[in-house]
Amino acid sequence: MPYMCVGRENSGNIDLYYEDMGEGRPVVLIHGWPLSAASWEKQVPVLLEAGYRVIAYDRRGFGRSSQPSSGYTYDTFAEDLNKLMTNLDITDATLVGFSMGGGEVARYLAVYGPSRVSQAVFISAIPPFLLRTVDNPSGVEEEVFDNIRSEIVNDRPAFLTRFFRDFYNTDLLKDRLISSEAVQLSWNTGVSASPKATLDCVTAWQTDFRNDLSAIKVPSLIVHGDADRIVPYAASGKLTHDAIQGSQLVVVKDGPHGLSWTHAAQLNHALLEFLKIHMPKKPAGRRQRTR
C-alpha cells in the first residue's frame, strides 16, 4: 500500500494513504466526511476505462491514513494536498472534491494556484460558506453545527446512523437507488475514522471560502442534488456556480447528498463530458512514482 509522509506528531509520522492508478491525464479525487477514498467506488472504474490516471487518497484522520490529534483545518488539508501533488509530480490535473472535499479544492487553488491544475469539479460541496451570518443569510444556523458536535461527543456511532439516512435520503431511495448494505458500508467506513478528526471537521465546515472561489480561474463544474439534506443546494452549489465565473452547473433532480452512489450514472456522465471538453485525452508519458 502506498503511503506519503506529510508531517510528524511526537514520535510518529503522519502518513496519507493514496492510490495512483491508470495512465493518461490525472484526475485527483478528494472524498467527503466521514468517508475515505473507497467512497469513489462507482467513479474510479469509469474514469480508468475512459483513459485517465486516477489518484485517490484518504484525508488525514480518515480511512487508512494516520489519525493525528491536530491539523483538521482547511489550511492543513490544502497543504497535505499540495504535498501529494508535488511529491507525485502531478500536473495538468482535474481536482474533484466531494462534500467537504470541495473545500480542499477551493483552498488549494486559492493558496497554491493553478500551476498543477487545469480544471476543478465540486460535487455536493460545502463552499462557498455554510454558516449563516449577516452577510450570508442563506447559510445554516450555528445551532445546527453545535448540535452535530454535541451528538458526536455523546454517541458518535448512533449519530452516524442518523447522518447516513439523510446522506442518502434512505426514506425515499433505499432499496431503489441504494441498498441497506451500501449504507452499512458507509457507516463502517465512517465509524472507523478518528473520533477527534470526525469532531474537529465539523468546525472546519464553517470555513468561509468566498474569497477562495473568486480566485478560481480554471474551468469548473458544479454538480449538486436538489434534494441534498446535508449541504443544501441553495446554500452551496448554486452560490458556488455564481461565484466562479464561467462555471458549469449540473443540478441532479431528486439527488441526495450522496449522489455519487445513488445517481452515479448521471454524475459520471456529467464528469466525463466535462473532462472530454476541457481535458481531452493525450498519449500518456512516463511519470515518476514515489515509493
Buried (B, 14 or more C-beta within 10 A) or exposed (E): EBBBEBBEEEEEEBBBBBBBEBBBBBBBBBBBBBBBBBBBEBBBEBBBEBBBBBBBBBBBBBBBBBBBEBBBBBEBBBBBBBBBBEBBEBEEBBBBBBBBBBBBBBBBBBBBEBEBBBBBBBBBBBBBBBBBEEEBEBBBEEEBBEEBBEBBEEEBEEBBBEBBBBBBBBEEBBEEBBEEEBBEBBBEBBBEBBBBBBBBBBEBBBBBBBEBBBEBEBBBBBBBBBBBBBBBBEBBBBBBBEBBEEBBBBBBEBBBBBBBBBBBEBBBEBBBEBBEEBBEEEEBEEEEEEE
